[in-house]
Amino acid sequence: MCRSIKPLRLPDRPASEEEIHEAALQYVRKVSGYRKPSKANQAAFEAAVAEVAAATRKMLDRLSTAKSA
C-alpha cells in the first residue's frame, strides 16, 4: 500500500510547513482512497489533513537528531 509514499525530509534539515502539509495530504488521500473528496466529505477530509499535519509536527519536534540516539 505505501510503496508510492515519498520521504518527507532528509535528516539534516527540518521539514517545512509546506512539506508537512503535503505529506499529510498524501497520507489522507492514500487512506481515504480519494484524490479529491466530494463536497459532502470536504470538511472531514480537510480536518483529517490538519490533524495528521499536527501529529507530524509534534512527532518531528520530539525526534532526536543526535547520531547516538
C-alpha positions as CSV (number, residue, x, y, z in Angstrom):
1,M,0.0,0.0,0.0
2,C,2.7,2.5,0.9
3,R,5.2,2.0,-1.9
4,S,4.5,5.3,-3.6
5,I,4.7,7.4,-0.4
6,K,7.8,9.6,-0.7
7,P,10.1,10.5,2.2
8,L,9.2,13.8,3.8
9,R,12.6,15.2,4.5
10,L,16.3,14.5,4.9
11,P,17.6,14.2,8.5
12,D,20.0,17.1,8.0
13,R,17.3,19.8,7.8
14,P,13.9,20.4,9.4
15,A,10.7,19.8,7.3
16,S,8.9,22.9,6.2
17,E,5.2,23.6,6.9
18,E,4.5,23.0,3.2
19,E,6.3,19.6,3.3
20,I,4.4,18.6,6.4
21,H,1.0,19.6,4.8
22,E,1.8,17.8,1.5
23,A,2.8,14.7,3.4
24,A,-0.4,14.8,5.5
25,L,-2.5,15.4,2.3
26,Q,-0.7,12.4,0.6
27,Y,-1.4,10.2,3.6
28,V,-5.1,11.2,3.8
29,R,-5.6,10.7,0.1
30,K,-3.9,7.2,0.3
31,V,-6.0,6.1,3.3
32,S,-9.3,7.5,2.1
33,G,-8.9,6.4,-1.5
34,Y,-9.9,9.8,-2.8
35,R,-7.7,12.2,-4.6
36,K,-10.3,14.9,-4.1
37,P,-13.3,14.4,-1.8
38,S,-16.9,15.2,-2.6
39,K,-18.4,18.5,-1.2
40,A,-20.1,16.4,1.4
41,N,-16.8,15.0,2.6
42,Q,-14.6,18.1,2.1
43,A,-14.8,19.2,5.8
44,A,-13.9,15.8,7.1
45,F,-11.1,15.4,4.6
46,E,-9.6,18.8,5.5
47,A,-9.9,18.2,9.2
48,A,-8.1,14.9,8.8
49,V,-5.2,16.6,6.8
50,A,-4.9,19.2,9.6
51,E,-4.9,16.5,12.3
52,V,-2.3,14.4,10.6
53,A,-0.1,17.5,9.9
54,A,-0.3,18.5,13.6
55,A,0.6,15.0,14.7
56,T,3.5,15.0,12.3
57,R,4.8,18.4,13.6
58,K,4.6,17.0,17.1
59,M,6.5,13.9,16.2
60,L,9.2,15.7,14.3
61,D,9.6,18.1,17.2
62,R,10.2,15.2,19.6
63,L,12.6,13.2,17.4
64,S,16.2,13.2,18.4
65,T,18.6,14.3,15.7
66,A,21.7,13.1,17.7
67,K,23.6,10.4,15.9
68,S,24.0,8.4,19.1
69,A,20.2,8.2,19.7
